Amino acid sequence: MSEGGAMFCDDRDRAYGCLFCRTGREETTADELKRLFPEIEIIVPVKSRYWRHGGVAREEHVVLFPGYIFFQVDNAFDAFAFVKCNNVYSLLKAPSGDWKIRNEDRKIVEKLFASKGVIGFSKAYFEGNRIRITEGFLKEYEGQIVRVNRRAQTAQIRIHIHEKEVFCWLGFEEIERT
């Protein structure tokens, strides 16, 4: 049984999807959806980052994909019901018109759900100009790293969701090479 209360027998019985909503209202919209659809598991992925104020670094969580909410449902669920909710603009669909997230995209979303929607800091070290990820969310996406800001300890990665290219910055902690 999943946390949202829905029971799934295996991967073929569940589907993942994504909603586009009003940016800045992701959490409020997700809370409303959870209230209206208690059987559905809904997450707003967040990432950990350091915020510096007065020379002091503090960890905070910020929305990973502004304007997007992910959900996990039974395959028989009519996901278009979400579009009738406040602040939900649309149900994301592939060019084929299918809303279900599949293949490599699905692996990313499954990983987001496995982490309860929280992406913490990865561990990394540098070999000359190259970054090497030893653990964390970035490990599987090392080949998709586009840019690195070593001072801010962030790496920009490129991922695809429904054939849309999405870029996001994720944090890492630099470690000594072992």
N, C-alpha and C positions, 0 to 999 in steps of 0.2 A: 504494500500500500504506500502510495506517495504521500508527502506532507499535505498536499492539497485535498486529500481525501479520495482521489480517484484511484481505482485499482486497474492495473494493466497486467496482462498475462505475459506478453513479450513485446519486442520492438515493433512488430507488425500491427499491434493493437493501438499504438499511440502515434500521434503526429505532432510535429512542432510547427509553429507559425510565428509571424511577426506582425505587429500593428504599428502604424505610424500615427503618432499623437502629437498634441500640442507640446512643443519644446518647453521644458521647464516645469511641466505638469505631469511628468512620467510617474512619479510616486503616487500622487493624488489619483491619477487615472487608474493606475494599477490597483490601488486600494478599493476604488469603486468597482472595478471589474471583479475583484476577489469577493466583494460583498454580493454582487449580482450573480456571480457564477462560482459558488464555493467549491464546486467539484473540479475546477480547473486550476492547474498550477501555473502561476504567472510570476515572471521576474522582470525586474529592471536592472540589468547588469551594471555594476559599479566597479571602479578601479581604485586601488590605493595610490595615493600620491603624497609627496611631502609639500607642505605649505609653510613658507618661511615668513615669520612676522617678528620684527625686532631682533633678528639674528637667531631666533629659536625655530628649529624645524619641528613641525607637528604633522602627524599622519592624519589624512582625511580621506573620505570616500566621495568620489564624484561620479556622475552618470557616465558610463562608457560610451554609449551611443545615444546622444541627445535626440529625443523625439521617437525613440523606439522601445517597444515593450515586447517581450517574447512570451509565448505560452505553449503549454503542453496539454493536449487533449486526446480524448478517445477518437479514433478515426471516424466514427459516425457523427461526431459533433458538427453542427453547422457554424463554422467560424465566422460567417458573415453576420451573425447575431451581434458580434462585438462592435460593428460599425455604427450601430444605433446608440452607442453610449457617448456620454459627454466627453469632449476633448479627443475622441478617436476620429481621425480623418479617413484612414483607409486600412484595409487588410493588404499587406504586401503580397504580390503575386509574381510568379515567374512569367517570362514572355508567353509561355504556353497557357497562362491563365490559372495554373494550379497554385494554391496558397501554401501547400505543404513544403516545408524545407527538406531538401534531399541531399544525398551524396556527401561531398566534402563539407558543404554548408551545414548539414545536419550534425556532423562530428563536432563542429565548433559550438553549435547551440547545445548539444548534449553535454559538452564540457562546461559550458556556462551553467547549466542546470545542476551538474554534479558538484560544482563549487558554490551552489546556492546563490549564484549571481554575483559573487565577490571575487574579483581578480586581485590577488595580493602581489607583492613584489617578487620578481624572479631573481635568481642569483646568476651573476655573470662575471667574467674576467675578460681582459683584453690581451690579444696576441698582435702586437703592432697596431694596425688600423682596424683589425677585425674583432668583433665581439663574439664571445663564446658563452652560450647560455648553459648552465649546469643543471638548473632545476626551476620549476615554476611554469606558469602559463606560456611564457615566451619560448620555452624549450622546443616545442613542436613547430614553432613558427620562425625559427632562426633564419631559414631561407627566405622568409617574407619580410625581413627587416629592411626598411627603406632608408631610414636615417637614424642616427644616434646622437643624442645630446648628452655627452658624458658628464658635463658639469651639473645638469639638472637630473641626471641619472634616469633618463627616459629613452625609449626606443619606439620609433614609429613603425607599425606593421601594416601590411596590406592584406586584407582578407576579402572574400567574396561572399555575398548573401544574395540569393536569387539573381545571380549573374551581375550584381551591382558591386563595383569595387568600392570598398570602404577602408578608410585609413583611420587608425587610432594610435594614440601614444600610451604606452604602458611603462610602469616604473620597474627599475631593477636596482639591486644592491650590488655594488662591486665587491668582489671577494678576491683573495689572493689565489693565484693559480696553484693547484696541488699536483 
